[in-house]
Amino acid sequence: MQLDGAAASSRPLREVVSWLPRLLRADQACAFLIRSDGPRKWLDFFHGSRMPAGIRNAYAKWLATAPKNFASYDPARPDPRQRNVALRRQELEAITRRGPPAVARSFLPRFALSESDQLRMLVCEGPSLLAWVGAFRAGSFSRDDVRLLDSVGPALQRRLALERRLGEAQQRAQEVGAALDGVAAAAFILGASGAVLHANEAGRSMLDRDRRGLEGRLAAALRGAEPSVQVARLDSDSGLRLAIVPHAGDPEPLVAVARARWLLTPRQAQVLRLVGQGLSNRAVAAALGCAEGTVELHVTALLEKADCQSRAHLVAKLWSGAE
């Protein structure tokens, strides 16, 4: 398979593991990642091909009480000599100058793997481990097998590094998105391609009403052709961008309906109209010539009368015309 050409949303490592036994003429193959935080260690993922039944869960349980130097490498910061290079068991022992590690002495024998030869690569991005990828077989692996696994390494490293960056970007989008849920204006987290990764409540309401039109406005904003939409980069690495989209038009007709439906006072209706346009409490206070604390009291009353949990919920409810 072509690792470099795989879709960004795919996760091809499982498929790589499935064809490693054929590529290396091995009995079993697997790929996994161990995370660590001080003495605590846990299994992030595990993909196996022809591996003994139950080995994944057993390994995860064994790791919880495994000794500090449980393997021939440190998952928190692998030895530079072991990064992105295929190594057989005898070569590992020459590098570490130790005998078999604890995993070979006390875990692998449970699954009849302690006597098998091992060929593996620690796929890394800099000092950061992305995955342990390797295979086992009853006979010894050859230098040709080492070269074959080495030939796969660069594409595998690029792919796993890309997947990690995508995962981190999505995580950052979710974290920033959670903060945006309290923003009254329609707010969107956009990926590097311009796709919407997260929308707050007002944004989701806008998407529901006119997804095609909104996506057109966002695309135009990214080209600099939609000045009403504010766009800002969230960081320099991931390509994530924040877009703030004002609602088109004046909410006055909707406010009139809401005033009758929610039994609003004239002042509360004025505040709702300005809040519906995305103004902050300070901006509303300036527009009405009153104290910011007074606006806060009006907004609290609006939330109660409209049965809304947040300012963003209130704005979304206003523009959607929901009761």
C-alpha positions as protocol buffer text, in pm:
chain_id: "A"
residue {
  index: 1
  type: MET
  ca { x: 0 y: 0 z: 0 }
}
residue {
  index: 2
  type: GLN
  ca { x: 105 y: 363 z: -49 }
}
residue {
  index: 3
  type: LEU
  ca { x: 148 y: 518 z: 296 }
}
residue {
  index: 4
  type: ASP
  ca { x: 224 y: 865 z: 164 }
}
residue {
  index: 5
  type: GLY
  ca { x: -88 y: 865 z: -55 }
}
residue {
  index: 6
  type: ALA
  ca { x: -336 y: 735 z: 200 }
}
residue {
  index: 7
  type: ALA
  ca { x: -628 y: 961 z: 288 }
}
residue {
  index: 8
  type: ALA
  ca { x: -564 y: 1195 z: 581 }
}
residue {
  index: 9
  type: SER
  ca { x: -859 y: 1047 z: 771 }
}
residue {
  index: 10
  type: SER
  ca { x: -737 y: 686 z: 734 }
}
residue {
  index: 11
  type: ARG
  ca { x: -521 y: 498 z: 983 }
}
residue {
  index: 12
  type: PRO
  ca { x: -313 y: 256 z: 770 }
}
residue {
  index: 13
  type: LEU
  ca { x: -87 y: 119 z: 1044 }
}
residue {
  index: 14
  type: ARG
  ca { x: -319 y: -178 z: 1102 }
}
residue {
  index: 15
  type: GLU
  ca { x: -287 y: -269 z: 732 }
}
residue {
  index: 16
  type: VAL
  ca { x: 92 y: -236 z: 749 }
}
residue {
  index: 17
  type: VAL
  ca { x: 96 y: -485 z: 1036 }
}
residue {
  index: 18
  type: SER
  ca { x: -124 y: -726 z: 840 }
}
residue {
  index: 19
  type: TRP
  ca { x: 128 y: -757 z: 555 }
}
residue {
  index: 20
  type: LEU
  ca { x: 448 y: -760 z: 765 }
}
residue {
  index: 21
  type: PRO
  ca { x: 441 y: -1142 z: 813 }
}
residue {
  index: 22
  type: ARG
  ca { x: 440 y: -1189 z: 434 }
}
residue {
  index: 23
  type: LEU
  ca { x: 702 y: -920 z: 375 }
}
residue {
  index: 24
  type: LEU
  ca { x: 941 y: -1056 z: 639 }
}
residue {
  index: 25
  type: ARG
  ca { x: 839 y: -1424 z: 624 }
}
residue {
  index: 26
  type: ALA
  ca { x: 751 y: -1395 z: 992 }
}
residue {
  index: 27
  type: ASP
  ca { x: 519 y: -1594 z: 1216 }
}
residue {
  index: 28
  type: GLN
  ca { x: 367 y: -1290 z: 1390 }
}
residue {
  index: 29
  type: ALA
  ca { x: 380 y: -911 z: 1368 }
}
residue {
  index: 30
  type: CYS
  ca { x: 251 y: -624 z: 1576 }
}
residue {
  index: 31
  type: ALA
  ca { x: 267 y: -250 z: 1628 }
}
residue {
  index: 32
  type: PHE
  ca { x: 197 y: -71 z: 1954 }
}
residue {
  index: 33
  type: LEU
  ca { x: 272 y: 241 z: 2152 }
}
residue {
  index: 34
  type: ILE
  ca { x: 346 y: 259 z: 2523 }
}
residue {
  index: 35
  type: ARG
  ca { x: 290 y: 589 z: 2700 }
}
residue {
  index: 36
  type: SER
  ca { x: 454 y: 670 z: 3031 }
}
residue {
  index: 37
  type: ASP
  ca { x: 420 y: 933 z: 3300 }
}
residue {
  index: 38
  type: GLY
  ca { x: 684 y: 882 z: 3565 }
}
residue {
  index: 39
  type: PRO
  ca { x: 645 y: 526 z: 3694 }
}
residue {
  index: 40
  type: ARG
  ca { x: 303 y: 483 z: 3529 }
}
residue {
  index: 41
  type: LYS
  ca { x: 295 y: 304 z: 3191 }
}
residue {
  index: 42
  type: TRP
  ca { x: 1 y: 221 z: 2971 }
}
residue {
  index: 43
  type: LEU
  ca { x: -75 y: 87 z: 2624 }
}
residue {
  index: 44
  type: ASP
  ca { x: -198 y: 358 z: 2385 }
}
residue {
  index: 45
  type: PHE
  ca { x: -277 y: 119 z: 2097 }
}
residue {
  index: 46
  type: PHE
  ca { x: -194 y: -234 z: 1983 }
}
residue {
  index: 47
  type: HIS
  ca { x: -237 y: -388 z: 1636 }
}
residue {
  index: 48
  type: GLY
  ca { x: -145 y: -751 z: 1581 }
}
residue {
  index: 49
  type: SER
  ca { x: -129 y: -999 z: 1295 }
}
residue {
  index: 50
  type: ARG
  ca { x: -128 y: -1368 z: 1387 }
}
residue {
  index: 51
  type: MET
  ca { x: -46 y: -1272 z: 1745 }
}
residue {
  index: 52
  type: PRO
  ca { x: -161 y: -1508 z: 2025 }
}
residue {
  index: 53
  type: ALA
  ca { x: -516 y: -1452 z: 2146 }
}
residue {
  index: 54
  type: GLY
  ca { x: -547 y: -1226 z: 2448 }
}
residue {
  index: 55
  type: ILE
  ca { x: -196 y: -1083 z: 2427 }
}
residue {
  index: 56
  type: ARG
  ca { x: -308 y: -722 z: 2403 }
}
residue {
  index: 57
  type: ASN
  ca { x: -510 y: -720 z: 2725 }
}
residue {
  index: 58
  type: ALA
  ca { x: -248 y: -928 z: 2904 }
}
residue {
  index: 59
  type: TYR
  ca { x: 28 y: -687 z: 2800 }
}
residue {
  index: 60
  type: ALA
  ca { x: -172 y: -384 z: 2914 }
}
residue {
  index: 61
  type: LYS
  ca { x: -223 y: -550 z: 3253 }
}
residue {
  index: 62
  type: TRP
  ca { x: 142 y: -655 z: 3282 }
}
residue {
  index: 63
  type: LEU
  ca { x: 263 y: -301 z: 3206 }
}
residue {
  index: 64
  type: ALA
  ca { x: 78 y: -164 z: 3507 }
}
residue {
  index: 65
  type: THR
  ca { x: 326 y: -338 z: 3740 }
}
residue {
  index: 66
  type: ALA
  ca { x: 625 y: -378 z: 3508 }
}
residue {
  index: 67
  type: PRO
  ca { x: 968 y: -275 z: 3642 }
}
residue {
  index: 68
  type: LYS
  ca { x: 1129 y: 52 z: 3534 }
}
residue {
  index: 69
  type: ASN
  ca { x: 1362 y: -98 z: 3273 }
}
residue {
  index: 70
  type: PHE
  ca { x: 1104 y: -345 z: 3145 }
}
residue {
  index: 71
  type: ALA
  ca { x: 1219 y: -337 z: 2781 }
}
residue {
  index: 72
  type: SER
  ca { x: 1533 y: -273 z: 2579 }
}
residue {
  index: 73
  type: TYR
  ca { x: 1426 y: 88 z: 2521 }
}
residue {
  index: 74
  type: ASP
  ca { x: 1279 y: 384 z: 2710 }
}
residue {
  index: 75
  type: PRO
  ca { x: 932 y: 467 z: 2567 }
}
residue {
  index: 76
  type: ALA
  ca { x: 958 y: 824 z: 2702 }
}
residue {
  index: 77
  type: ARG
  ca { x: 1283 y: 893 z: 2514 }
}
residue {
  index: 78
  type: PRO
  ca { x: 1432 y: 613 z: 2305 }
}
residue {
  index: 79
  type: ASP
  ca { x: 1808 y: 584 z: 2264 }
}
residue {
  index: 80
  type: PRO
  ca { x: 1904 y: 774 z: 1943 }
}
residue {
  index: 81
  type: ARG
  ca { x: 2082 y: 459 z: 1821 }
}
residue {
  index: 82
  type: GLN
  ca { x: 1747 y: 277 z: 1818 }
}
residue {
  index: 83
  type: ARG
  ca { x: 1534 y: 540 z: 1645 }
}
residue {
  index: 84
  type: ASN
  ca { x: 1397 y: 465 z: 1296 }
}
residue {
  index: 85
  type: VAL
  ca { x: 1631 y: 173 z: 1235 }
}
residue {
  index: 86
  type: ALA
  ca { x: 1547 y: -197 z: 1204 }
}
residue {
  index: 87
  type: LEU
  ca { x: 1724 y: -405 z: 1470 }
}
residue {
  index: 88
  type: ARG
  ca { x: 1739 y: -775 z: 1547 }
}
residue {
  index: 89
  type: ARG
  ca { x: 1759 y: -918 z: 1898 }
}
residue {
  index: 90
  type: GLN
  ca { x: 2137 y: -968 z: 1893 }
}
residue {
  index: 91
  type: GLU
  ca { x: 2194 y: -612 z: 1774 }
}
residue {
  index: 92
  type: LEU
  ca { x: 1974 y: -478 z: 2053 }
}
residue {
  index: 93
  type: GLU
  ca { x: 2171 y: -670 z: 2313 }
}
residue {
  index: 94
  type: ALA
  ca { x: 2493 y: -527 z: 2169 }
}
residue {
  index: 95
  type: ILE
  ca { x: 2357 y: -172 z: 2198 }
}
residue {
  index: 96
  type: THR
  ca { x: 2212 y: -209 z: 2547 }
}
residue {
  index: 97
  type: ARG
  ca { x: 2491 y: -437 z: 2676 }
}
residue {
  index: 98
  type: ARG
  ca { x: 2234 y: -623 z: 2880 }
}
residue {
  index: 99
  type: GLY
  ca { x: 2075 y: -961 z: 2864 }
}
residue {
  index: 100
  type: PRO
  ca { x: 1707 y: -1016 z: 2782 }
}
residue {
  index: 101
  type: PRO
  ca { x: 1485 y: -743 z: 2936 }
}
residue {
  index: 102
  type: ALA
  ca { x: 1201 y: -812 z: 3181 }
}
residue {
  index: 103
  type: VAL
  ca { x: 941 y: -829 z: 2904 }
}
residue {
  index: 104
  type: ALA
  ca { x: 1134 y: -1114 z: 2742 }
}
residue {
  index: 105
  type: ARG
  ca { x: 1192 y: -1294 z: 3072 }
}
residue {
  index: 106
  type: SER
  ca { x: 852 y: -1268 z: 3238 }
}
residue {
  index: 107
  type: PHE
  ca { x: 591 y: -1176 z: 2976 }
}
residue {
  index: 108
  type: LEU
  ca { x: 674 y: -1323 z: 2635 }
}
residue {
  index: 109
  type: PRO
  ca { x: 714 y: -1680 z: 2772 }
}
residue {
  index: 110
  type: ARG
  ca { x: 342 y: -1680 z: 2856 }
}
residue {
  index: 111
  type: PHE
  ca { x: 270 y: -1667 z: 2484 }
}
residue {
  index: 112
  type: ALA
  ca { x: 555 y: -1888 z: 2361 }
}
residue {
  index: 113
  type: LEU
  ca { x: 739 y: -1591 z: 2207 }
}
residue {
  index: 114
  type: SER
  ca { x: 1049 y: -1580 z: 2425 }
}
residue {
  index: 115
  type: GLU
  ca { x: 1246 y: -1816 z: 2201 }
}
residue {
  index: 116
  type: SER
  ca { x: 1145 y: -1646 z: 1875 }
}
residue {
  index: 117
  type: ASP
  ca { x: 1381 y: -1408 z: 1700 }
}
residue {
  index: 118
  type: GLN
  ca { x: 1263 y: -1049 z: 1692 }
}
residue {
  index: 119
  type: LEU
  ca { x: 1307 y: -778 z: 1432 }
}
residue {
  index: 120
  type: ARG
  ca { x: 1169 y: -437 z: 1518 }
}
residue {
  index: 121
  type: MET
  ca { x: 1188 y: -65 z: 1458 }
}
residue {
  index: 122
  type: LEU
  ca { x: 1113 y: 219 z: 1698 }
}
residue {
  index: 123
  type: VAL
  ca { x: 941 y: 469 z: 1470 }
}
residue {
  index: 124
  type: CYS
  ca { x: 1017 y: 814 z: 1610 }
}
residue {
  index: 125
  type: GLU
  ca { x: 979 y: 1181 z: 1533 }
}
residue {
  index: 126
  type: GLY
  ca { x: 1285 y: 1335 z: 1691 }
}
residue {
  index: 127
  type: PRO
  ca { x: 1303 y: 1194 z: 2046 }
}
residue {
  index: 128
  type: SER
  ca { x: 930 y: 1119 z: 2052 }
}
residue {
  index: 129
  type: LEU
  ca { x: 822 y: 759 z: 2001 }
}
residue {
  index: 130
  type: LEU
  ca { x: 540 y: 707 z: 1751 }
}
residue {
  index: 131
  type: ALA
  ca { x: 522 y: 326 z: 1749 }
}
residue {
  index: 132
  type: TRP
  ca { x: 705 y: -2 z: 1808 }
}
residue {
  index: 133
  type: VAL
  ca { x: 671 y: -198 z: 1482 }
}
residue {
  index: 134
  type: GLY
  ca { x: 812 y: -545 z: 1440 }
}
residue {
  index: 135
  type: ALA
  ca { x: 781 y: -917 z: 1386 }
}
residue {
  index: 136
  type: PHE
  ca { x: 864 y: -1254 z: 1541 }
}
residue {
  index: 137
  type: ARG
  ca { x: 964 y: -1587 z: 1389 }
}
residue {
  index: 138
  type: ALA
  ca { x: 1106 y: -1920 z: 1501 }
}
residue {
  index: 139
  type: GLY
  ca { x: 1413 y: -1891 z: 1277 }
}
residue {
  index: 140
  type: SER
  ca { x: 1659 y: -1605 z: 1263 }
}
residue {
  index: 141
  type: PHE
  ca { x: 1589 y: -1291 z: 1064 }
}
residue {
  index: 142
  type: SER
  ca { x: 1844 y: -1215 z: 791 }
}
residue {
  index: 143
  type: ARG
  ca { x: 2016 y: -896 z: 684 }
}
residue {
  index: 144
  type: ASP
  ca { x: 1780 y: -888 z: 386 }
}
residue {
  index: 145
  type: ASP
  ca { x: 1486 y: -882 z: 631 }
}
residue {
  index: 146
  type: VAL
  ca { x: 1649 y: -591 z: 812 }
}
residue {
  index: 147
  type: ARG
  ca { x: 1686 y: -401 z: 484 }
}
residue {
  index: 148
  type: LEU
  ca { x: 1321 y: -467 z: 397 }
}
residue {
  index: 149
  type: LEU
  ca { x: 1195 y: -325 z: 726 }
}
residue {
  index: 150
  type: ASP
  ca { x: 1437 y: -32 z: 693 }
}
residue {
  index: 151
  type: SER
  ca { x: 1291 y: 42 z: 349 }
}
residue {
  index: 152
  type: VAL
  ca { x: 943 y: 75 z: 498 }
}
residue {
  index: 153
  type: GLY
  ca { x: 1061 y: 297 z: 783 }
}
residue {
  index: 154
  type: PRO
  ca { x: 1074 y: 645 z: 622 }
}
residue {
  index: 155
  type: ALA
  ca { x: 720 y: 629 z: 480 }
}
residue {
  index: 156
  type: LEU
  ca { x: 590 y: 482 z: 805 }
}
residue {
  index: 157
  type: GLN
  ca { x: 760 y: 758 z: 1006 }
}
residue {
  index: 158
  type: ARG
  ca { x: 612 y: 1031 z: 786 }
}
residue {
  index: 159
  type: ARG
  ca { x: 266 y: 878 z: 809 }
}
residue {
  index: 160
  type: LEU
  ca { x: 264 y: 829 z: 1186 }
}
residue {
  index: 161
  type: ALA
  ca { x: 405 y: 1179 z: 1242 }
}
residue {
  index: 162
  type: LEU
  ca { x: 126 y: 1321 z: 1024 }
}
residue {
  index: 163
  type: GLU
  ca { x: -137 y: 1127 z: 1217 }
}
residue {
  index: 164
  type: ARG
  ca { x: 0 y: 1252 z: 1548 }
}
residue {
  index: 165
  type: ARG
  ca { x: -9 y: 1612 z: 1429 }
}
residue {
  index: 166
  type: LEU
  ca { x: -364 y: 1568 z: 1301 }
}
residue {
  index: 167
  type: GLY
  ca { x: -470 y: 1419 z: 1634 }
}
residue {
  index: 168
  type: GLU
  ca { x: -308 y: 1703 z: 1827 }
}
residue {
  index: 169
  type: ALA
  ca { x: -473 y: 1960 z: 1601 }
}
residue {
  index: 170
  type: GLN
  ca { x: -814 y: 1804 z: 1656 }
}
residue {
  index: 171
  type: GLN
  ca { x: -754 y: 1796 z: 2030 }
}
residue {
  index: 172
  type: ARG
  ca { x: -660 y: 2164 z: 2030 }
}
residue {
  index: 173
  type: ALA
  ca { x: -969 y: 2237 z: 1824 }
}
residue {
  index: 174
  type: GLN
  ca { x: -1187 y: 2063 z: 2081 }
}
residue {
  index: 175
  type: GLU
  ca { x: -1020 y: 2246 z: 2369 }
}
residue {
  index: 176
  type: VAL
  ca { x: -1056 y: 2585 z: 2202 }
}
residue {
  index: 177
  type: GLY
  ca { x: -1404 y: 2491 z: 2088 }
}
residue {
  index: 178
  type: ALA
  ca { x: -1512 y: 2423 z: 2445 }
}
residue {
  index: 179
  type: ALA
  ca { x: -1411 y: 2778 z: 2536 }
}
residue {
  index: 180
  type: LEU
  ca { x: -1608 y: 2913 z: 2240 }
}
residue {
  index: 181
  type: ASP
  ca { x: -1930 y: 2756 z: 2362 }
}
residue {
  index: 182
  type: GLY
  ca { x: -1974 y: 3058 z: 2588 }
}
residue {
  index: 183
  type: VAL
  ca { x: -1931 y: 3305 z: 2300 }
}
residue {
  index: 184
  type: ALA
  ca { x: -2256 y: 3457 z: 2172 }
}
residue {
  index: 185
  type: ALA
  ca { x: -2138 y: 3516 z: 1815 }
}
residue {
  index: 186
  type: ALA
  ca { x: -2123 y: 3226 z: 1569 }
}
residue {
  index: 187
  type: ALA
  ca { x: -1769 y: 3090 z: 1606 }
}
residue {
  index: 188
  type: PHE
  ca { x: -1594 y: 2815 z: 1411 }
}
residue {
  index: 189
  type: ILE
  ca { x: -1263 y: 2630 z: 1434 }
}
residue {
  index: 190
  type: LEU
  ca { x: -1136 y: 2564 z: 1082 }
}
residue {
  index: 191
  type: GLY
  ca { x: -877 y: 2306 z: 984 }
}
residue {
  index: 192
  type: ALA
  ca { x: -588 y: 2372 z: 749 }
}
residue {
  index: 193
  type: SER
  ca { x: -810 y: 2281 z: 452 }
}
residue {
  index: 194
  type: GLY
  ca { x: -1087 y: 2517 z: 566 }
}
residue {
  index: 195
  type: ALA
  ca { x: -1316 y: 2240 z: 691 }
}
residue {
  index: 196
  type: VAL
  ca { x: -1523 y: 2316 z: 1002 }
}
residue {
  index: 197
  type: LEU
  ca { x: -1379 y: 2112 z: 1291 }
}
residue {
  index: 198
  type: HIS
  ca { x: -1591 y: 2269 z: 1565 }
}
residue {
  index: 199
  type: ALA
  ca { x: -1875 y: 2517 z: 1590 }
}
residue {
  index: 200
  type: ASN
  ca { x: -2024 y: 2670 z: 1902 }
}
residue {
  index: 201
  type: GLU
  ca { x: -2398 y: 2667 z: 1960 }
}
residue {
  index: 202
  type: ALA
  ca { x: -2464 y: 2981 z: 1758 }
}
residue {
  index: 203
  type: GLY
  ca { x: -2244 y: 2842 z: 1482 }
}
residue {
  index: 204
  type: ARG
  ca { x: -2425 y: 2509 z: 1475 }
}
residue {
  index: 205
  type: SER
  ca { x: -2755 y: 2693 z: 1446 }
}
residue {
  index: 206
  type: MET
  ca { x: -2616 y: 2887 z: 1149 }
}
residue {
  index: 207
  type: LEU
  ca { x: -2494 y: 2564 z: 988 }
}
residue {
  index: 208
  type: ASP
  ca { x: -2835 y: 2403 z: 1030 }
}
residue {
  index: 209
  type: ARG
  ca { x: -3009 y: 2695 z: 861 }
}
residue {
  index: 210
  type: ASP
  ca { x: -2781 y: 2741 z: 561 }
}
residue {
  index: 211
  type: ARG
  ca { x: -2473 y: 2517 z: 548 }
}
residue {
  index: 212
  type: ARG
  ca { x: -2394 y: 2585 z: 184 }
}
residue {
  index: 213
  type: GLY
  ca { x: -2418 y: 2961 z: 221 }
}
residue {
  index: 214
  type: LEU
  ca { x: -2208 y: 2959 z: 538 }
}
residue {
  index: 215
  type: GLU
  ca { x: -1938 y: 2741 z: 385 }
}
residue {
  index: 216
  type: GLY
  ca { x: -1924 y: 2983 z: 95 }
}
residue {
  index: 217
  type: ARG
  ca { x: -1877 y: 3278 z: 333 }
}
residue {
  index: 218
  type: LEU
  ca { x: -1601 y: 3093 z: 521 }
}
residue {
  index: 219
  type: ALA
  ca { x: -1420 y: 3001 z: 199 }
}
residue {
  index: 220
  type: ALA
  ca { x: -1442 y: 3362 z: 82 }
}
residue {
  index: 221
  type: ALA
  ca { x: -1311 y: 3483 z: 419 }
}
residue {
  index: 222
  type: LEU
  ca { x: -1007 y: 3256 z: 390 }
}
residue {
  index: 223
  type: ARG
  ca { x: -935 y: 3417 z: 53 }
}
residue {
  index: 224
  type: GLY
  ca { x: -974 y: 3762 z: 206 }
}
residue {
  index: 225
  type: ALA
  ca { x: -1293 y: 3827 z: 8 }
}
residue {
  index: 226
  type: GLU
  ca { x: -1544 y: 3838 z: 297 }
}
residue {
  index: 227
  type: PRO
  ca { x: -1451 y: 4127 z: 528 }
}
residue {
  index: 228
  type: SER
  ca { x: -1750 y: 4075 z: 757 }
}
residue {
  index: 229
  type: VAL
  ca { x: -1601 y: 3744 z: 879 }
}
residue {
  index: 230
  type: GLN
  ca { x: -1309 y: 3772 z: 1121 }
}
residue {
  index: 231
  type: VAL
  ca { x: -1041 y: 3505 z: 1073 }
}
residue {
  index: 232
  type: ALA
  ca { x: -734 y: 3451 z: 1291 }
}
residue {
  index: 233
  type: ARG
  ca { x: -472 y: 3177 z: 1316 }
}
residue {
  index: 234
  type: LEU
  ca { x: -473 y: 2987 z: 1644 }
}
residue {
  index: 235
  type: ASP
  ca { x: -108 y: 2882 z: 1613 }
}
residue {
  index: 236
  type: SER
  ca { x: 169 y: 2867 z: 1355 }
}
residue {
  index: 237
  type: ASP
  ca { x: 205 y: 2488 z: 1338 }
}
residue {
  index: 238
  type: SER
  ca { x: -134 y: 2319 z: 1299 }
}
residue {
  index: 239
  type: GLY
  ca { x: -299 y: 2558 z: 1051 }
}
residue {
  index: 240
  type: LEU
  ca { x: -605 y: 2587 z: 1276 }
}
residue {
  index: 241
  type: ARG
  ca { x: -800 y: 2910 z: 1237 }
}
residue {
  index: 242
  type: LEU
  ca { x: -1077 y: 3078 z: 1430 }
}
residue {
  index: 243
  type: ALA
  ca { x: -1360 y: 3237 z: 1233 }
}
residue {
  index: 244
  type: ILE
  ca { x: -1621 y: 3468 z: 1385 }
}
residue {
  index: 245
  type: VAL
  ca { x: -1924 y: 3508 z: 1160 }
}
residue {
  index: 246
  type: PRO
  ca { x: -2184 y: 3776 z: 1226 }
}
residue {
  index: 247
  type: HIS
  ca { x: -2546 y: 3693 z: 1156 }
}
residue {
  index: 248
  type: ALA
  ca { x: -2670 y: 3846 z: 834 }
}
residue {
  index: 249
  type: GLY
  ca { x: -2942 y: 4105 z: 872 }
}
residue {
  index: 250
  type: ASP
  ca { x: -3115 y: 4276 z: 1162 }
}
residue {
  index: 251
  type: PRO
  ca { x: -3271 y: 4049 z: 1427 }
}
residue {
  index: 252
  type: GLU
  ca { x: -3542 y: 4307 z: 1504 }
}
residue {
  index: 253
  type: PRO
  ca { x: -3832 y: 4099 z: 1355 }
}
residue {
  index: 254
  type: LEU
  ca { x: -3715 y: 3795 z: 1552 }
}
residue {
  index: 255
  type: VAL
  ca { x: -3683 y: 4004 z: 1867 }
}
residue {
  index: 256
  type: ALA
  ca { x: -4044 y: 4119 z: 1825 }
}
residue {
  index: 257
  type: VAL
  ca { x: -4158 y: 3757 z: 1813 }
}
residue {
  index: 258
  type: ALA
  ca { x: -3936 y: 3664 z: 2109 }
}
residue {
  index: 259
  type: ARG
  ca { x: -4067 y: 3960 z: 2310 }
}
residue {
  index: 260
  type: ALA
  ca { x: -4423 y: 3833 z: 2286 }
}
residue {
  index: 261
  type: ARG
  ca { x: -4328 y: 3468 z: 2332 }
}
residue {
  index: 262
  type: TRP
  ca { x: -4098 y: 3519 z: 2633 }
}
residue {
  index: 263
  type: LEU
  ca { x: -4288 y: 3812 z: 2786 }
}
residue {
  index: 264
  type: LEU
  ca { x: -3994 y: 4052 z: 2772 }
}
residue {
  index: 265
  type: THR
  ca { x: -3988 y: 4410 z: 2893 }
}
residue {
  index: 266
  type: PRO
  ca { x: -3902 y: 4679 z: 2637 }
}
residue {
  index: 267
  type: ARG
  ca { x: -3552 y: 4711 z: 2786 }
}
residue {
  index: 268
  type: GLN
  ca { x: -3495 y: 4337 z: 2777 }
}
residue {
  index: 269
  type: ALA
  ca { x: -3596 y: 4335 z: 2410 }
}
residue {
  index: 270
  type: GLN
  ca { x: -3342 y: 4610 z: 2339 }
}
residue {
  index: 271
  type: VAL
  ca { x: -3070 y: 4409 z: 2513 }
}
residue {
  index: 272
  type: LEU
  ca { x: -3171 y: 4092 z: 2325 }
}
residue {
  index: 273
  type: ARG
  ca { x: -3145 y: 4271 z: 1989 }
}
residue {
  index: 274
  type: LEU
  ca { x: -2790 y: 4384 z: 2062 }
}
residue {
  index: 275
  type: VAL
  ca { x: -2682 y: 4055 z: 2213 }
}
residue {
  index: 276
  type: GLY
  ca { x: -2827 y: 3882 z: 1907 }
}
residue {
  index: 277
  type: GLN
  ca { x: -2594 y: 4090 z: 1691 }
}
residue {
  index: 278
  type: GLY
  ca { x: -2297 y: 3949 z: 1883 }
}
residue {
  index: 279
  type: LEU
  ca { x: -2222 y: 4248 z: 2106 }
}
residue {
  index: 280
  type: SER
  ca { x: -2053 y: 4198 z: 2442 }
}
residue {
  index: 281
  type: ASN
  ca { x: -2208 y: 4325 z: 2766 }
}
residue {
  index: 282
  type: ARG
  ca { x: -1970 y: 4622 z: 2760 }
}
residue {
  index: 283
  type: ALA
  ca { x: -2069 y: 4710 z: 2403 }
}
residue {
  index: 284
  type: VAL
  ca { x: -2439 y: 4671 z: 2486 }
}
residue {
  index: 285
  type: ALA
  ca { x: -2395 y: 4900 z: 2788 }
}
residue {
  index: 286
  type: ALA
  ca { x: -2224 y: 5162 z: 2573 }
}
residue {
  index: 287
  type: ALA
  ca { x: -2499 y: 5142 z: 2309 }
}
residue {
  index: 288
  type: LEU
  ca { x: -2777 y: 5182 z: 2567 }
}
residue {
  index: 289
  type: GLY
  ca { x: -2596 y: 5430 z: 2791 }
}
residue {
  index: 290
  type: CYS
  ca { x: -2620 y: 5219 z: 3105 }
}
residue {
  index: 291
  type: ALA
  ca { x: -2386 y: 5033 z: 3342 }
}
residue {
  index: 292
  type: GLU
  ca { x: -2237 y: 4699 z: 3238 }
}
residue {
  index: 293
  type: GLY
  ca { x: -2374 y: 4546 z: 3559 }
}
residue {
  index: 294
  type: THR
  ca { x: -2725 y: 4648 z: 3455 }
}
residue {
  index: 295
  type: VAL
  ca { x: -2679 y: 4467 z: 3123 }
}
residue {
  index: 296
  type: GLU
  ca { x: -2565 y: 4157 z: 3310 }
}
residue {
  index: 297
  type: LEU
  ca { x: -2888 y: 4162 z: 3509 }
}
residue {
  index: 298
  type: HIS
  ca { x: -3092 y: 4192 z: 3189 }
}
residue {
  index: 299
  type: VAL
  ca { x: -2902 y: 3905 z: 3025 }
}
residue {
  index: 300
  type: THR
  ca { x: -2960 y: 3685 z: 3332 }
}
residue {
  index: 301
  type: ALA
  ca { x: -3333 y: 3762 z: 3312 }
}
residue {
  index: 302
  type: LEU
  ca { x: -3333 y: 3683 z: 2938 }
}
residue {
  index: 303
  type: LEU
  ca { x: -3168 y: 3345 z: 2998 }
}
residue {
  index: 304
  type: GLU
  ca { x: -3431 y: 3258 z: 3256 }
}
residue {
  index: 305
  type: LYS
  ca { x: -3728 y: 3370 z: 3046 }
}
residue {
  index: 306
  type: ALA
  ca { x: -3599 y: 3200 z: 2731 }
}
residue {
  index: 307
  type: ASP
  ca { x: -3503 y: 2884 z: 2928 }
}
residue {
  index: 308
  type: CYS
  ca { x: -3143 y: 2897 z: 2800 }
}
residue {
  index: 309
  type: GLN
  ca { x: -2828 y: 2770 z: 2967 }
}
residue {
  index: 310
  type: SER
  ca { x: -2586 y: 3016 z: 2811 }
}
residue {
  index: 311
  type: ARG
  ca { x: -2556 y: 3335 z: 2612 }
}
residue {
  index: 312
  type: ALA
  ca { x: -2465 y: 3136 z: 2302 }
}
residue {
  index: 313
  type: HIS
  ca { x: -2776 y: 2922 z: 2350 }
}
residue {
  index: 314
  type: LEU
  ca { x: -2986 y: 3239 z: 2375 }
}
residue {
  index: 315
  type: VAL
  ca { x: -2847 y: 3380 z: 2049 }
}
residue {
  index: 316
  type: ALA
  ca { x: -2892 y: 3048 z: 1869 }
}
residue {
  index: 317
  type: LYS
  ca { x: -3249 y: 3024 z: 1994 }
}
residue {
  index: 318
  type: LEU
  ca { x: -3326 y: 3380 z: 1882 }
}
residue {
  index: 319
  type: TRP
  ca { x: -3195 y: 3333 z: 1528 }
}
residue {
  index: 320
  type: SER
  ca { x: -3351 y: 2989 z: 1484 }
}
residue {
  index: 321
  type: GLY
  ca { x: -3691 y: 3117 z: 1596 }
}
residue {
  index: 322
  type: ALA
  ca { x: -3720 y: 2830 z: 1844 }
}
residue {
  index: 323
  type: GLU
  ca { x: -3972 y: 2855 z: 2125 }
}
